[in-house]
Amino acid sequence: MEKLAKSIAVRTNDVLQCCYRATSPGKPLTASKTTEQNVARESGLCAVFEIIVHGPDSVNMVDIPTGAESLRHAFSFPDHIRSAVQRHVANAIAGLKTRQFRQEPNYTAALAGRLVGTAYDDSDGKIVFNAAVIDDRGPNAAEHQTGADWSFTAEISDGTMTIRKGILVQSKLGAVKDLSDRERKRLNKQIEDMKRYTYAPKVMEVVDNDSGRCPRIVSGNRILEDDGWQSYSLGGYITGRVMTTLDGDTRTEFVDSILDSKLTNLNLLAETYRRYIKSVNGRARRSRS
């Protein structure tokens, strides 16, 4: 635990330095400047820091400073690799019969388990998925604290570079637009809870159609803002957003933490960030007084 906390603190400081250099090249970093220009949104984390580390998701690209935009990763895979991943996801979905996994928690757990595995592995690339179903039993269960009921990670390699991505997800049976007012308020609260741990939480809506069940991914940020969200098929989302590394949290500690169904280290990660930013804010206030 102590080693993890120290690692988080070092990484936080490095990224905050990077944020300020991206927006103010050539200028020294001070506590007051960090607070005034970079610290924003909930938990006190800076917007640029969130974009660099977690990917833009719903953030408009014209609002991202040029320096920060250049730090984004981008992979472009050939059709045969994308097709292999699409097949992997399609096979995972096709193996789940509604009558066997009728309720949402059971369906989500089964789907998460079937996604785990290597979708493609050759000299020109490698795509490996892992997942965890978050504990939901008991008053202090991880789902109640974090708002997520499952998570998945992707190890993405184009043969020369490897990136690991992690995503927190809350699942709903049926389309988000069809939720009752009470259910929608509950979902918004779950999204807000997830945003305490990662910038771009996702919602999976499990929709029934003539061909069976279709899991679709929606931006939690868009839902929370009620900003005309778009849903993607799970396979389309993974090949279009995750494999290209546009979506997903790249923090090593985060990716490792969300594969524990108790999310023990994730809470430590979030608390360490909050304490660090609080100390930065305190130093900034003292420097202005």
C-alpha positions, 0 to 999 in steps of 0.5 A, a space after each residue: 500500500 505504501 509503495 503504491 501511494 508513493 508511486 501515485 504521488 510521483 506520477 501525479 506531480 509529473 503529470 501536473 508538471 506536464 499539464 502546465 508545460 502544455 498550456 504555458 511552455 517556457 514558464 516555471 510551474 508554481 503552486 498558484 499557477 497550478 491552481 489558477 490555470 489547471 485545477 478544476 472540476 470535481 475532486 480538484 483535478 485539472 481539466 488538462 490533466 484529465 484529457 492527457 491521462 484519460 482521453 478526450 471522450 466528450 471533450 471538444 478537440 478545439 478546446 484542447 491546447 495544442 501541446 496537450 493534444 500532441 500527447 495523445 496516443 493514436 493507433 490505426 489498425 488494418 481491417 483484418 485486426 479490427 475484424 478479428 476483434 469484432 469477431 471476438 466481441 460478437 462471439 462473446 455476445 452470441 454465446 449468451 442466451 436471454 433465457 439463461 441470463 435474463 437479469 442485468 447483473 447475471 448478463 453483465 457478469 457472463 458477458 464480462 467473463 466471455 470478453 476475457 481473452 486474446 482477440 488477436 496476436 501476431 507480429 503486427 499487433 496484439 489485443 488482449 481483454 480482461 474484466 472484473 465484476 465489481 462486488 455489489 453485496 453488503 453496505 460497503 460493497 465496491 459498487 455502492 462506492 464507485 458506481 460501477 458494476 463492472 470494468 474491463 481493460 485492453 492491452 493494445 499493441 501495434 507491434 512497436 508500442 503497447 498501451 493498457 487502457 482501463 474503463 469503468 462501466 455501469 450496466 442498465 437493462 434497456 435503453 438509457 432514454 427509456 429509463 424512468 425519472 427515478 432510474 435516471 436519477 440513480 444512473 446520474 448518481 452512479 456516473 458521478 460516483 464513477 467520475 471520482 475515480 476516472 474522467 470518462 465513465 461509461 454506461 452499457 445499455 443492454 437492449 433487446 431486439 429481434 436478433 437477441 440482446 445488443 449491448 451498447 456503450 454510451 458516454 457517461 459524461 454525455 448522459 450526465 450533461 444530457 447532451 445528445 449522447 450517441 450509443 455504439 455497439 460494444 464491438 464498434 466502441 472497442 474497435 473505434 474508441 478503445 483500440 484507437 486509444 481515444 477512450 480509456 484511462 491509461 494510469 498504470 495503477 488505475 488499470 491494475 486496480 479495476 481488475 480487483 472486484 473489491 476495488 481496494 487500491 482504486 479507493 487508495 488511488 482516488 484518496 491519494 489524488 484528492 489529498 495531493 490536490 488539496 495540499 496544492 490548493 493549500 500552498 496556493 492559498 498561502 502564497 496569495 495571502 
